[in-house]
C-alpha cells in the first residue's frame, strides 16, 4: 500500500469529569479501488476486536456517529475498545470533488477496501457498526471475510437489490426532487421531514450545501445499484457472527430490516425496533442505542461487569425467542427484572426486542 498520509487531531467535545481528550489519528491508504480515509480513536486492547464504523449516504463518520459515540454512557464502551471510523471515498471532510467521469467504487468494492485498512493497522478482528449503505458494506465484508468479524450492529440495512418498481419510483422522484431531497428521504421518515425539526433542518443544510455534493451523488448511485446480498435462513449465504439489527419505528427502511431479520440465523440475530427514534436512531436516541450495544457486547462475552441501568430500569422490552427450529416456542418478559443487580437478564440466542419510551 502506498501514499500513506497521517494527521493527528485532538477532538474537541464535552468531557466527562476526569476524562482526558481523545487523540484521533486520521489515515489515508491506497487500495485497488482508490484511496480510503479512516480515523482511529484509542489504542488496541489485548484480545479485543476493534469497533469499525461505516456511515450512510449523505453523511460522513462525524455527522453519522458523533452523537452516539460522544454520548455519556458510551464512554464506558470506548474506553474498552479501539475504534476505527471509515469515511467512504470522497466523503471525508475537505475531500476534493472527483473529476467528471470518475468511476466510483461499487458497494462490493467498498467492502473490499476494508482488508487494506485492517492490514495497515494490524487489526485481526472487528465489531462492525454500520448505517444504511454502511450496514450493507459491512455485511458484504462479513460474507467474504467471516473469520475477521466478531459481531455486527446493522442500522437500517436493506439487503435487497432494487427491483424494477423501485427503479421506476426512483427515476420518477428524480424528475421532481433534488439529490439532497432524495437522500433526506432515504435518511428520515416523511413524518420527520414534514415536522422539519431542528435536527432535520441541520441535516438538510449539511447535505444541500455540502461542497462534495457531487461525490455524495456518486455514493448514492452506488447504493442504488447494489446487488442482492441473497441472505437465506438455513442456507450457505448468511452472517456467521452475532448480529443486532436496529431500525426505528415508522422509519423508511423498517420493512427491509424486518425482512432481513427473517432471513438471518435466529440463534445469532437480535432485532431492536426503537420507538420514537425516526430514521436515524443513532442521532435521535443515542442513550437507548448505547444501552442496547452494551447488552449486545455482554452477549459476546465482553464488558461482563458493565452496569446496565437505562434500559433495565426504565424500559420494557418484548423478547420473542426464535431459537427453536420450528419457531413454536415464544415468551416475553421485561428487562427490568434484573435491574437490582445492575445487569440485564441473559436472553435467548435469538430474539426480537422492541424498545419504547
Rosetta silent file (secondary structure, phi, psi, omega in degrees, C-alpha in Angstrom):
SEQUENCE: XXXXXXXXXXXXXXXXXXXXXXXXXXXXXXXXXXXXXXXXXXXXXXXXXXXXXXXXXXXXXXXXXXXXXXXXXXXXXXXXXXXXXXXXXXXXXXXXXXXXXXXXXXXXXXXXXXXXXXXXXXXXXXXXXXXXXXXXXXXXXXXXXXXXXXXXXXXXXXXXXXXXXXXXXXXXXXXXXXXXXXXXXXXXXXXXXXXXXXXXXXXXXXXXXXXXXXXXXXXXXXXXXXXXXXXXXXXXXXXXXXXXXXXXXXXXXXXXXXXXXXXXXXXXXXXXXXXXXXXXXXXXXXXXXXXXXXXXXXXXXXXXXXXXXXXXXXXXXXXXXXXXXXXXXXXXXXXXXXXXXXXXXXXXXXXXXXXXX
SCORE:     score description
SCORE:     0.000 S_00000001
   1 L     0.000  136.219 -173.071    0.000    0.000    0.000 S_00000001
   2 L  -119.769  171.301  173.412    1.399    3.363   -0.987 S_00000001
   3 L    53.036   55.590  177.339    0.943    7.053   -0.322 S_00000001
   4 L   -81.424  131.421  176.286    0.036    6.820    3.327 S_00000001
   5 E  -120.952  139.416 -179.948   -0.955   10.104    4.941 S_00000001
   6 E  -135.713  131.707  178.834   -1.403   10.557    8.674 S_00000001
   7 E  -128.930  132.028  178.706   -2.785   13.536   10.551 S_00000001
   8 E  -101.315  127.683 -175.363   -3.066   13.756   14.341 S_00000001
   9 E  -130.710  137.948  170.519   -6.074   15.665   15.636 S_00000001
  10 E   -96.085  116.992 -175.692   -7.324   16.321   19.140 S_00000001
  11 L   -73.020  128.381  177.548  -11.101   16.021   19.018 S_00000001
  12 L   -92.689  119.097  178.803  -12.935   18.898   20.686 S_00000001
  13 L  -162.677  160.206  179.588  -16.002   17.715   22.569 S_00000001
  14 L   -59.516  136.987 -178.631  -17.532   17.942   26.048 S_00000001
  15 L  -107.572  145.339  173.083  -15.575   15.892   28.552 S_00000001
  16 L   -77.301  158.865  177.873  -16.843   13.932   31.495 S_00000001
  17 L   -54.426  128.359  179.150  -15.290   14.637   34.911 S_00000001
  18 L    81.180    0.164 -177.210  -11.810   13.182   34.984 S_00000001
  19 L   -91.122  139.016  177.953  -11.849   12.379   31.266 S_00000001
  20 L  -100.327  153.877 -178.336   -8.946   13.376   29.051 S_00000001
  21 L   -61.699  141.424  175.583   -9.308   14.422   25.397 S_00000001
  22 L   -79.698  142.943  175.123   -9.186   11.620   22.870 S_00000001
  23 E   -99.860  123.274 -179.901   -6.490   11.775   20.243 S_00000001
  24 E  -103.225  129.636  176.271   -7.748   10.995   16.766 S_00000001
  25 E  -111.785  118.592 -178.424   -5.329    9.807   14.109 S_00000001
  26 E  -100.931  129.879 -177.657   -6.576   10.139   10.552 S_00000001
  27 E  -123.056  156.768  172.725   -5.025    7.960    7.875 S_00000001
  28 E  -137.051  122.901 -178.765   -5.435    7.601    4.125 S_00000001
  29 E  -124.874  150.416  176.401   -4.346    4.430    2.328 S_00000001
  30 E   -83.671  140.641  177.053   -4.412    3.318   -1.271 S_00000001
  31 E  -129.621  172.570  176.744   -6.461    0.266   -2.185 S_00000001
  32 L   -59.875  -15.193 -176.685   -7.143   -1.484   -5.503 S_00000001
  33 L  -117.512   20.986  178.475  -10.237    0.738   -5.820 S_00000001
  34 E   111.185 -177.400 -176.609   -8.753    4.068   -4.820 S_00000001
  35 E   -82.094  146.671  175.831   -7.872    5.871   -1.619 S_00000001
  36 E  -134.093  139.056 -178.597   -9.865    5.475    1.594 S_00000001
  37 E  -109.199  140.174  178.868   -9.678    7.648    4.703 S_00000001
  38 E  -148.086  152.810 -176.574  -10.292    6.434    8.242 S_00000001
  39 E  -122.446  132.130 -175.470   -9.862    7.851   11.722 S_00000001
  40 E  -110.483  130.664  174.455   -8.654    5.854   14.706 S_00000001
  41 E  -116.648  135.953  176.654   -9.519    6.642   18.332 S_00000001
  42 L    84.637 -176.079  179.084   -7.873    4.925   21.271 S_00000001
  43 L  -122.304  149.632 -179.464   -5.289    2.181   21.388 S_00000001
  44 L   -57.679  140.203  178.317   -5.723   -1.526   20.657 S_00000001
  45 L  -105.059  136.783 -178.591   -6.763   -3.602   23.656 S_00000001
  46 L   -57.070  134.155  176.007   -5.332   -7.107   24.116 S_00000001
  47 L    59.037   27.451  176.612   -7.651   -9.876   22.929 S_00000001
  48 L  -129.952  140.472  178.410  -10.353   -7.403   21.923 S_00000001
  49 L   -73.378  165.879  170.472  -11.575   -6.532   18.430 S_00000001
  50 E   -85.944  147.596  168.810  -11.704   -3.018   17.074 S_00000001
  51 E   -88.405  119.452 -178.546  -15.062   -1.311   16.655 S_00000001
  52 E  -116.597  125.685 -177.717  -15.232   -0.288   12.995 S_00000001
  53 E  -109.251  152.752  175.436  -17.982    2.030   11.765 S_00000001
  54 E  -141.712  125.911 -170.888  -19.264    2.776    8.275 S_00000001
  55 L   -87.454  171.005 -179.085  -21.673    5.651    7.616 S_00000001
  56 L   -89.690  174.832  176.963  -24.699    6.080    5.371 S_00000001
  57 L   -64.539  141.645  178.258  -25.136    8.104    2.168 S_00000001
  58 L    85.858   -4.702 -176.973  -25.150   11.881    2.641 S_00000001
  59 L  -126.249  169.347  164.709  -23.118   11.649    5.846 S_00000001
  60 L  -124.195 -173.369 -172.654  -19.552   11.130    6.971 S_00000001
  61 H   -64.671  -32.359 -178.937  -18.337    9.446   10.118 S_00000001
  62 H   -71.696  -50.452 -176.857  -18.773   12.578   12.219 S_00000001
  63 H   -69.622  -20.214 -179.745  -22.271   13.536   11.092 S_00000001
  64 H   -90.183  -38.138 -167.935  -23.398    9.894   11.303 S_00000001
  65 H  -120.195  -12.679 -175.725  -21.812    8.707   14.548 S_00000001
  66 H   -58.120  -44.551  179.623  -20.640   11.592   16.742 S_00000001
  67 H   -59.006  -31.289  179.470  -23.891   11.926   18.743 S_00000001
  68 H   -75.116  -50.734 -173.444  -23.692    8.219   19.569 S_00000001
  69 H   -79.949  -12.088  173.594  -20.007    7.964   20.448 S_00000001
  70 L   -95.418   -2.732  179.403  -19.967   11.243   22.370 S_00000001
  71 L   -65.359  141.458 -173.646  -22.937   10.185   24.487 S_00000001
  72 H   -53.413  -49.256 -177.063  -22.013    9.968   28.178 S_00000001
  73 H   -68.773  -17.332  179.000  -22.862    6.302   28.730 S_00000001
  74 H   -73.106  -17.909 -175.666  -20.914    5.341   25.600 S_00000001
  75 H   -61.191  -31.754  177.692  -17.646    6.335   27.279 S_00000001
  76 H   -62.574  -35.246  179.318  -17.541    3.027   29.123 S_00000001
  77 H   -72.812  -48.908 -173.397  -17.529    1.229   25.785 S_00000001
  78 H   -69.860  -17.851  174.071  -14.959    3.373   24.020 S_00000001
  79 L   -74.042  -17.926 -176.133  -12.580    3.016   26.965 S_00000001
  80 L  -104.076   -6.394 -177.526  -12.590   -0.734   26.351 S_00000001
  81 L  -140.986  139.461  165.459  -12.217   -0.813   22.558 S_00000001
  82 L   -74.141  145.916  179.799  -10.153    0.926   19.919 S_00000001
  83 E  -130.948  147.062 -177.592  -12.435    2.227   17.211 S_00000001
  84 E  -123.910  118.516  179.011  -11.978    2.911   13.522 S_00000001
  85 E  -103.714  114.229 -178.081  -14.324    5.280   11.712 S_00000001
  86 E   -93.727  133.062  170.383  -14.218    4.766    7.944 S_00000001
  87 E  -100.775  128.606  174.284  -15.237    7.507    5.539 S_00000001
  88 L   -59.162  150.024 -177.285  -16.419    6.289    2.142 S_00000001
  89 L   -51.736  130.720  178.386  -14.189    7.699   -0.635 S_00000001
  90 L    80.746    1.802 -179.029  -14.830   11.399   -1.197 S_00000001
  91 L  -101.646  -11.948 -178.638  -17.000   11.729    1.928 S_00000001
  92 L   -67.908  155.475  179.226  -14.305   12.827    4.379 S_00000001
  93 L   -59.329  133.605  179.593  -14.177   16.466    5.469 S_00000001
  94 L    78.530    9.950 -178.284  -12.330   18.586    2.935 S_00000001
  95 L   -65.423  134.354  174.935  -12.486   15.894    0.237 S_00000001
  96 L   -70.029  152.965  177.675  -11.875   17.235   -3.287 S_00000001
  97 L   -72.875  133.650  178.797  -14.626   16.711   -5.841 S_00000001
  98 L   -65.559  147.923  179.972  -13.934   13.754   -8.107 S_00000001
  99 L   -66.706  157.222  178.067  -13.311   14.637  -11.754 S_00000001
 100 L   -57.182  132.007 -179.695  -16.080   14.287  -14.310 S_00000001
 101 L    88.703    1.140  179.225  -16.425   10.677  -15.410 S_00000001
 102 L   -61.673  133.574  179.423  -14.809    9.246  -12.271 S_00000001
 103 L   -90.382  101.916 -177.987  -15.881    5.628  -11.706 S_00000001
 104 L   -72.770  144.133 -179.825  -16.968    5.457   -8.087 S_00000001
 105 L   -61.195  147.944  170.469  -16.491    2.064   -6.384 S_00000001
 106 L   -71.592  167.881  177.026  -19.470   -0.240   -6.049 S_00000001
 107 H   -63.275  -33.603  176.055  -20.587   -1.171   -2.542 S_00000001
 108 H   -62.848  -40.746  179.518  -18.904   -4.546   -3.034 S_00000001
 109 H   -70.377  -34.058  174.236  -15.652   -2.767   -3.864 S_00000001
 110 H   -60.944  -39.953  176.728  -16.027   -0.512   -0.825 S_00000001
 111 H   -63.530  -35.593 -179.237  -16.231   -3.681    1.253 S_00000001
 112 H   -73.543   -8.369  174.469  -13.079   -4.952   -0.429 S_00000001
 113 H   -79.426  -23.621 -173.332  -11.206   -1.861    0.809 S_00000001
 114 H   -61.784  -39.453  177.351  -11.620   -2.875    4.451 S_00000001
 115 H   -57.798  -32.506  178.336   -8.866   -5.566    4.417 S_00000001
 116 H   -65.620  -37.233  178.002   -6.383   -2.856    3.391 S_00000001
 117 H   -65.448  -49.187 -177.258   -7.394   -0.818    6.442 S_00000001
 118 H   -66.625  -34.711  178.819   -7.073   -3.752    8.820 S_00000001
 119 H   -65.813  -43.457  179.274   -3.781   -4.826    7.284 S_00000001
 120 H   -63.332  -42.808 -178.233   -2.276   -1.379    7.764 S_00000001
 121 H   -79.929  -10.878 -176.732   -3.488   -1.159   11.362 S_00000001
 122 L    60.691   40.413  175.341   -2.533   -4.782   12.050 S_00000001
 123 L   -99.421  135.811 -175.797   -6.006   -5.487   13.429 S_00000001
 124 L   -96.291  -33.065 -177.721   -7.209   -9.067   13.132 S_00000001
 125 L  -139.496  158.121 -179.276  -10.913   -8.800   14.053 S_00000001
 126 E  -136.555  160.305  160.147  -13.656   -6.171   14.244 S_00000001
 127 E  -111.975  116.367 -174.913  -17.131   -5.490   15.560 S_00000001
 128 E   -90.229  139.453  174.131  -18.820   -3.576   12.760 S_00000001
 129 E  -127.587  111.373 -176.001  -21.351   -0.775   13.265 S_00000001
 130 E  -130.202  150.400  178.240  -22.971    0.374   10.032 S_00000001
 131 E  -122.766  130.395  174.716  -25.896    2.543    8.994 S_00000001
 132 L    56.913 -118.989  178.520  -27.804    2.201    5.715 S_00000001
 133 H   -57.681  -37.373  178.201  -25.295    1.884    2.890 S_00000001
 134 H   -65.268  -34.446  176.103  -22.588    1.363    5.518 S_00000001
 135 H   -65.102  -39.011  176.954  -24.540   -1.532    7.015 S_00000001
 136 H   -63.440  -46.705 -178.501  -24.659   -3.135    3.568 S_00000001
 137 H   -57.859  -46.307 -179.410  -20.892   -2.627    3.084 S_00000001
 138 H   -67.293  -34.749  176.833  -20.084   -4.271    6.417 S_00000001
 139 H   -65.706  -43.422  177.506  -22.460   -7.154    5.695 S_00000001
 140 H   -61.562  -41.758  177.879  -20.810   -7.762    2.336 S_00000001
 141 H   -62.430  -42.395 -179.134  -17.409   -7.697    4.028 S_00000001
 142 H   -64.312  -32.363  178.390  -18.603  -10.164    6.684 S_00000001
 143 H   -67.762  -35.216 -176.420  -19.802  -12.568    3.995 S_00000001
 144 H   -93.353  -18.947 -179.438  -16.386  -12.628    2.311 S_00000001
 145 L  -134.475   58.762 -173.760  -14.238  -12.402    5.480 S_00000001
 146 H   -61.671  -28.815 -176.153  -16.294  -14.134    8.211 S_00000001
 147 H   -72.678  -13.197 -177.342  -13.274  -15.050   10.338 S_00000001
 148 H  -102.694    0.591 -177.438  -12.419  -11.381   10.895 S_00000001
 149 E  -116.426  114.871 -179.677  -15.877  -10.223   12.065 S_00000001
 150 E   -87.431  -24.946 -179.872  -16.882  -10.967   15.657 S_00000001
 151 E  -170.392  159.760 -179.469  -20.188   -9.101   15.556 S_00000001
 152 E  -136.829  134.866  168.166  -22.279   -6.618   13.584 S_00000001
 153 E  -112.189  111.219 -172.473  -24.660   -3.825   14.547 S_00000001
 154 E  -114.132  111.175 -178.558  -26.644   -3.055   11.401 S_00000001
 155 E  -101.693  126.381  175.918  -28.896    0.016   11.436 S_00000001
 156 L    60.193   37.483 -179.437  -31.407    0.485    8.596 S_00000001
 157 L   -76.682  137.287  169.520  -29.965   -2.280    6.451 S_00000001
 158 L  -120.896  102.794 -174.764  -31.636   -3.103    3.147 S_00000001
 159 L   -81.564   -1.433 -173.357  -30.021   -6.315    1.864 S_00000001
 160 L   -98.048  145.018  170.146  -32.055   -6.391   -1.332 S_00000001
 161 L   -70.788  156.188  178.063  -31.203   -5.031   -4.750 S_00000001
 162 L   -69.329  131.084  173.310  -33.673   -2.552   -6.167 S_00000001
 163 L   -81.657  175.621 -175.359  -36.474   -4.167   -8.163 S_00000001
 164 H   -67.006  -31.387  177.134  -37.856   -2.639  -11.324 S_00000001
 165 H   -67.991  -38.160  175.977  -40.716   -0.978   -9.437 S_00000001
 166 H   -62.784  -41.506  179.513  -38.191    0.591   -7.057 S_00000001
 167 H   -63.984  -41.705  179.454  -36.191    1.808  -10.028 S_00000001
 168 H   -62.708  -44.013  178.816  -39.264    3.337  -11.640 S_00000001
 169 H   -64.142  -39.179  179.231  -40.190    5.128   -8.433 S_00000001
 170 H   -63.371  -44.044 -179.449  -36.600    6.322   -8.036 S_00000001
 171 H   -65.548  -41.469  179.369  -36.498    7.711  -11.575 S_00000001
 172 H   -64.789  -41.103  178.249  -39.831    9.487  -11.170 S_00000001
 173 H   -63.276  -36.971 -179.958  -38.718   11.003   -7.883 S_00000001
 174 H   -64.917  -21.628  179.108  -35.531   12.180   -9.544 S_00000001
 175 H   -75.782  -24.861 -174.524  -37.551   14.195  -12.042 S_00000001
 176 H  -117.961   -9.589 -177.044  -39.162   16.315   -9.343 S_00000001
 177 L  -124.997  149.497  176.309  -36.722   16.214   -6.414 S_00000001
 178 L   -76.513  164.806  177.271  -33.118   17.281   -5.955 S_00000001
 179 H   -57.731  -43.228 -178.292  -30.398   14.822   -4.961 S_00000001
 180 H   -63.261  -38.780  179.012  -30.310   16.287   -1.474 S_00000001
 181 H   -69.494  -36.813  176.984  -34.065   15.838   -1.010 S_00000001
 182 H   -64.706  -39.949  179.702  -33.927   12.241   -2.233 S_00000001
 183 H   -68.512  -38.708  176.151  -31.126   11.471    0.208 S_00000001
 184 H   -61.173  -37.754  176.465  -33.058   13.118    3.048 S_00000001
 185 H   -67.248  -24.342  174.418  -35.993   10.854    2.157 S_00000001
 186 H   -76.911  -35.982 -175.149  -33.610    7.907    2.460 S_00000001
 187 H   -83.295  -36.868 -170.767  -32.331    9.034    5.862 S_00000001
 188 L  -126.469  157.358  178.460  -35.510   10.251    7.558 S_00000001
 189 L   -75.430  162.254  178.245  -39.196    9.376    7.624 S_00000001
 190 H   -63.967  -34.010  177.452  -41.798   11.539    5.912 S_00000001
 191 H   -62.950  -41.651  178.106  -43.189   12.453    9.308 S_00000001
 192 H   -64.976  -44.097 -178.845  -39.798   13.775   10.370 S_00000001
 193 H   -64.656  -39.229  179.280  -39.330   15.716    7.149 S_00000001
 194 H   -68.230  -36.268  179.158  -42.800   17.240    7.422 S_00000001
 195 H   -68.959  -26.377  175.174  -42.174   18.183   11.038 S_00000001
 196 L    51.190   50.730  179.234  -38.975   19.975    9.989 S_00000001
 197 L   -67.293  175.295  178.128  -37.425   19.754   13.449 S_00000001
 198 H   -60.061  -38.121  177.863  -34.114   21.351   14.330 S_00000001
 199 H   -62.083  -45.790 -179.737  -32.391   18.039   13.552 S_00000001
 200 H   -63.558  -43.622  178.551  -33.967   17.880   10.085 S_00000001
 201 H   -60.169  -40.516  179.402  -33.057   21.494    9.364 S_00000001
 202 H   -61.434  -48.519 -175.855  -29.473   20.791   10.416 S_00000001
 203 H   -77.437  -28.884  172.790  -29.045   17.777    8.152 S_00000001
 204 H   -62.080  -41.742  179.350  -30.937   19.351    5.275 S_00000001
 205 H   -68.472  -41.565  179.370  -28.468   22.223    5.420 S_00000001
 206 H   -59.162  -46.345 -174.704  -25.454   19.890    5.726 S_00000001
 207 H   -76.974  -45.688 -176.373  -26.421   17.869    2.654 S_00000001
 208 H   -63.928  -31.011 -177.043  -27.820   20.630    0.450 S_00000001
 209 L  -109.166   18.084  179.296  -24.743   22.822    0.952 S_00000001
 210 L   -66.288  128.365  178.697  -22.123   20.098    1.047 S_00000001
 211 L   -65.865  -19.114  179.210  -19.097   21.147   -1.051 S_00000001
 212 L  -106.071   32.395 -176.237  -18.710   17.493   -2.091 S_00000001
 213 H   -59.201  -33.597  177.004  -22.350   17.021   -3.144 S_00000001
 214 H   -63.102  -38.832  176.321  -21.193   15.585   -6.496 S_00000001
 215 H   -65.333  -42.097  179.212  -19.242   12.929   -4.592 S_00000001
 216 H   -59.637  -39.705  178.256  -22.273   12.210   -2.411 S_00000001
 217 H   -62.455  -35.428  178.225  -24.340   11.625   -5.535 S_00000001
 218 H   -66.299  -42.191  176.343  -21.792    9.032   -6.694 S_00000001
 219 H   -63.152  -41.144  177.786  -22.063    7.161   -3.370 S_00000001
 220 H   -60.581  -43.010  179.048  -25.854    7.425   -3.660 S_00000001
 221 H   -65.452  -39.945  177.713  -25.759    5.913   -7.147 S_00000001
 222 H   -62.994  -39.610  178.352  -23.580    3.031   -5.950 S_00000001
 223 H   -63.065  -42.714 -178.920  -26.052    2.345   -3.161 S_00000001
 224 H   -72.480  -14.013  176.834  -28.965    2.281   -5.596 S_00000001
 225 L  -103.495   16.727 -177.826  -27.014   -0.132   -7.834 S_00000001
 226 L   -63.367  152.699  174.363  -26.243   -2.560   -5.004 S_00000001
 227 L   -87.390  159.308  175.221  -26.532   -6.287   -5.560 S_00000001
 228 L   -69.276  133.307  177.083  -28.799   -8.512   -3.517 S_00000001
 229 L   -73.310  -16.979  174.831  -26.953   -9.990   -0.531 S_00000001
 230 L    58.928   36.246  173.988  -29.022  -13.160   -1.027 S_00000001
 231 L   -58.976  141.581  179.132  -29.326  -13.966    2.666 S_00000001
 232 L  -144.949  116.093  179.224  -31.064  -17.294    3.204 S_00000001
 233 L   -61.573  123.899 -179.132  -32.043  -18.691    6.585 S_00000001
 234 L    83.802   -2.397 -179.278  -30.507  -22.116    6.877 S_00000001
 235 L   -95.960 -174.105 -178.312  -28.579  -21.639    3.628 S_00000001
 236 L   -79.263  -26.531 -177.584  -24.909  -21.180    2.863 S_00000001
 237 L   -97.110   99.049  179.630  -25.140  -17.385    2.421 S_00000001
 238 L  -158.949  165.653  176.872  -25.673  -15.921    5.855 S_00000001
 239 L   -83.062  127.593 -174.136  -23.882  -13.930    8.508 S_00000001
 240 L   -87.327  -15.698 -174.351  -21.941  -16.260   10.792 S_00000001
 241 L   -98.177  167.384  171.455  -21.402  -13.799   13.649 S_00000001
 242 E   -60.129  139.035 -176.985  -23.802  -12.339   16.233 S_00000001
 243 E  -131.541  136.173  169.379  -25.895   -9.580   14.640 S_00000001
 244 E  -116.312  113.078  176.892  -28.015   -6.820   16.119 S_00000001
 245 E   -89.714  134.366 -176.948  -30.444   -5.338   13.608 S_00000001
 246 E  -130.664  135.935  174.315  -31.717   -1.877   14.508 S_00000001
 247 E  -153.647  149.609  175.494  -34.479    0.226   12.973 S_00000001
 248 E   -84.335  148.462  175.587  -36.747    2.995   14.147 S_00000001
 249 L   -62.978  130.449 -177.980  -40.500    2.538   14.288 S_00000001
 250 L    69.463   16.802  177.674  -42.002    4.046   11.101 S_00000001
 251 L   -73.572  157.435 -179.124  -38.503    4.504    9.641 S_00000001
 252 L   -57.170  -29.059 -173.695  -38.095    4.410    5.830 S_00000001
 253 L  -107.633   19.552 -176.743  -36.305    1.049    6.000 S_00000001
 254 H   -58.587  -48.559 -178.176  -38.472   -0.665    8.592 S_00000001
 255 H   -63.133  -38.574 -178.902  -39.891   -3.270    6.182 S_00000001
 256 H   -66.047  -39.722  179.883  -36.452   -4.044    4.734 S_00000001
 257 H   -69.732  -39.556  176.314  -34.941   -4.632    8.185 S_00000001
 258 H   -59.901  -43.767  178.550  -37.872   -6.826    9.212 S_00000001
 259 H   -64.384  -41.400  178.057  -37.353   -8.883    6.054 S_00000001
 260 H   -59.557  -42.109  178.794  -33.617   -9.095    6.719 S_00000001
 261 H   -59.282  -36.410 -178.918  -34.345  -10.400   10.204 S_00000001
 262 H   -71.437  -16.365 -176.388  -36.495  -13.168    8.718 S_00000001
 263 H  -100.227  -11.399 -176.764  -33.576  -14.317    6.528 S_00000001
 264 L   -96.042  164.284  179.556  -30.818  -14.484    9.147 S_00000001
 265 L   -62.795  116.416 -176.932  -29.978  -17.208   11.639 S_00000001
 266 L   -66.460  -20.889  178.753  -32.359  -16.632   14.584 S_00000001
 267 L   -79.020  -10.109 -178.155  -29.845  -18.069   17.050 S_00000001
 268 L  -117.031   -4.220 -168.245  -27.367  -15.346   16.104 S_00000001
 269 E  -119.507  132.231  170.876  -29.638  -12.386   15.448 S_00000001
 270 E  -113.060  140.127 -178.323  -31.274   -9.795   17.695 S_00000001
 271 E  -118.488  115.814 -178.503  -33.804   -7.355   16.257 S_00000001
 272 E  -110.656  110.605  177.722  -34.159   -3.985   18.007 S_00000001
 273 E  -106.124  115.308 -170.241  -37.092   -1.857   16.883 S_00000001
 274 E  -102.413  121.579  177.646  -36.888    1.533   18.556 S_00000001
 275 L   -76.566  151.270  175.423  -39.972    3.650   19.110 S_00000001
 276 L    57.204   33.533 -179.084  -39.827    7.433   18.764 S_00000001
 277 L  -117.707  -10.828  177.999  -36.431    7.308   17.089 S_00000001
 278 L    66.884 -154.635 -174.113  -37.257    8.131   13.463 S_00000001
 279 L   -80.970  -17.344 -176.142  -34.984    7.224   10.604 S_00000001
 280 L  -131.010   79.091 -175.438  -31.645    7.693   12.397 S_00000001
 281 H   -61.098  -26.953  178.719  -31.787    6.173   15.908 S_00000001
 282 H   -69.872  -18.323  176.545  -28.076    6.777   16.491 S_00000001
 283 H   -93.724  -39.603 -171.919  -28.822   10.506   16.201 S_00000001
 284 H   -93.358  -27.644 -177.579  -32.167   10.718   17.971 S_00000001
 285 L  -133.959   56.910 -178.006  -31.881    8.029   20.656 S_00000001
 286 H   -62.684  -29.376 -179.653  -28.157    7.558   21.408 S_00000001
 287 H   -66.061  -48.564 -179.984  -28.910    6.612   25.027 S_00000001
 288 H   -66.788  -37.346  179.926  -31.173    3.689   24.207 S_00000001
 289 H   -69.808  -36.880  176.803  -28.890    2.517   21.418 S_00000001
 290 H   -60.843  -44.890 -179.486  -25.848    2.713   23.707 S_00000001
 291 H   -64.723  -39.991  177.454  -27.559    0.545   26.302 S_00000001
 292 H   -65.397  -36.909  178.944  -28.571   -1.991   23.647 S_00000001
 293 H   -65.115  -41.943  176.341  -24.994   -2.009   22.337 S_00000001
 294 H   -60.537  -42.731  178.124  -23.665   -2.755   25.822 S_00000001
 295 H   -60.178  -42.432  178.702  -26.177   -5.603   26.090 S_00000001
 296 H   -62.893  -45.084 -179.986  -25.009   -6.903   22.715 S_00000001
 297 H   -65.349  -37.295  176.225  -21.345   -6.760   23.780 S_00000001
 298 H   -60.937  -40.612  178.437  -22.175   -8.579   27.005 S_00000001
 299 H   -63.279  -23.993  178.331  -23.784  -11.341   24.972 S_00000001
 300 L   -88.739   -2.606  177.694  -20.496  -11.664   23.078 S_00000001
 301 L    98.250    8.217  178.594  -18.579  -12.077   26.330 S_00000001
 302 L  -106.322  154.350  174.449  -17.239   -8.535   26.679 S_00000001
 303 L    53.932   46.194 -177.050  -17.855   -5.990   29.448 S_00000001
 304 L   -63.455  -26.401 -177.645  -19.442   -8.550   31.760 S_00000001
 305 L   -92.292    4.003 -177.741  -19.210   -6.164   34.729 S_00000001
 306 L   -64.370  137.857  177.849  -20.882   -3.265   32.922 S_00000001
 307 L   -85.100  123.613  177.903  -23.825   -1.758   34.776 S_00000001
 308 L  -102.485  109.207 -175.512  -26.992   -1.712   32.715 S_00000001
 309 L  -118.608  -42.936 -170.096  -29.277    0.926   34.111 S_00000001
 310 H   -64.875  -53.287  179.384  -31.027    2.968   31.450 S_00000001
 311 H   -74.148  -41.475 -171.275  -32.888    0.220   29.623 S_00000001
 312 H   -68.055  -25.740 -177.014  -33.081   -2.209   32.520 S_00000001
 313 H  -102.918  -21.422 -173.310  -34.737    0.256   34.881 S_00000001
 314 H  -128.465    4.963 -178.980  -36.844    2.415   32.623 S_00000001
 315 L  -124.297  143.270  172.828  -37.620    0.429   29.500 S_00000001
 316 L  -109.199  130.342 -177.354  -39.925   -2.500   28.925 S_00000001
 317 E  -121.155  144.370  174.514  -38.916   -4.848   26.155 S_00000001
 318 E  -101.298  118.785 -176.565  -40.769   -7.582   24.367 S_00000001
 319 E  -114.051  116.403 -179.606  -38.492  -10.518   23.714 S_00000001
 320 E  -111.062  114.729 -176.988  -39.694  -13.207   21.364 S_00000001
 321 E   -70.155  137.059  174.774  -37.494  -16.256   21.188 S_00000001
 322 L  -126.149   23.522 -172.084  -36.692  -17.581   17.756 S_00000001
 323 L   -74.652  -31.326 -177.375  -34.093  -20.069   18.886 S_00000001
 324 L   -77.926  147.699 -176.459  -36.008  -23.250   18.169 S_00000001
 325 L   -63.566  -40.231 -176.987  -36.002  -24.558   14.637 S_00000001
 326 L   -79.995  -11.188  174.719  -39.742  -24.990   14.461 S_00000001
 327 L    69.963   18.467 -174.778  -40.281  -21.496   15.846 S_00000001
 328 L   -89.055  -17.464 -177.156  -43.116  -22.648   18.099 S_00000001
 329 L   -93.693  133.406  175.381  -41.689  -21.506   21.414 S_00000001
 330 L  -148.706  156.420  176.825  -42.019  -17.872   22.427 S_00000001
 331 L  -157.109  160.861  176.382  -42.038  -15.861   25.587 S_00000001
 332 L  -133.860  153.961  179.724  -41.992  -12.251   26.706 S_00000001
 333 L  -161.511  174.214  177.516  -40.559  -10.505   29.723 S_00000001
 334 L  -104.069  149.654  178.075  -39.302   -7.143   30.921 S_00000001
 335 H   -76.543   -7.426 -176.086  -35.694   -6.090   31.019 S_00000001
 336 H   -81.877   -5.973 -173.096  -36.257   -4.585   34.444 S_00000001
 337 H   -67.112  -21.269  179.256  -36.349   -7.914   36.250 S_00000001
 338 H  -111.065   18.697 -175.168  -32.577   -7.854   36.858 S_00000001
 339 H   -67.126  -24.860 -179.213  -32.211   -4.138   37.491 S_00000001
 340 H   -62.940  -34.291  179.132  -31.468   -4.666   41.171 S_00000001
 341 H   -88.359   -5.910  178.105  -28.172   -6.289   40.264 S_00000001
 342 L    82.439    9.840 -179.798  -27.454   -3.697   37.590 S_00000001
 343 L  -127.320  155.578  176.325  -27.369   -6.202   34.749 S_00000001
 344 L   -81.107  150.801  175.361  -29.762   -7.221   32.056 S_00000001
 345 L   -66.332  145.554  177.751  -31.170  -10.737   32.062 S_00000001
 346 L   -74.496  127.687 -174.753  -29.439  -13.094   29.707 S_00000001
 347 L   -94.251  175.990  175.032  -31.700  -13.626   26.756 S_00000001
 348 L   -68.546  163.862 -176.134  -32.241  -16.494   24.373 S_00000001
 349 L   -56.986  -37.767  179.690  -29.785  -16.781   21.499 S_00000001
 350 L  -129.689  134.310 -178.043  -32.122  -15.074   19.060 S_00000001
 351 E  -158.981  164.825  172.684  -34.837  -12.619   19.927 S_00000001
 352 E  -109.326  130.914 -179.014  -36.772   -9.558   18.975 S_00000001
 353 E  -124.009  115.540  177.471  -36.539   -6.606   21.303 S_00000001
 354 E  -105.476  118.989 -175.960  -38.881   -3.669   20.896 S_00000001
 355 E  -108.259  126.700  178.502  -37.867   -0.680   22.989 S_00000001
 356 L  -129.178  161.955  178.936  -40.287    2.149   23.605 S_00000001
 357 L  -136.649    0.000    0.000  -40.266    5.193   25.810 S_00000001
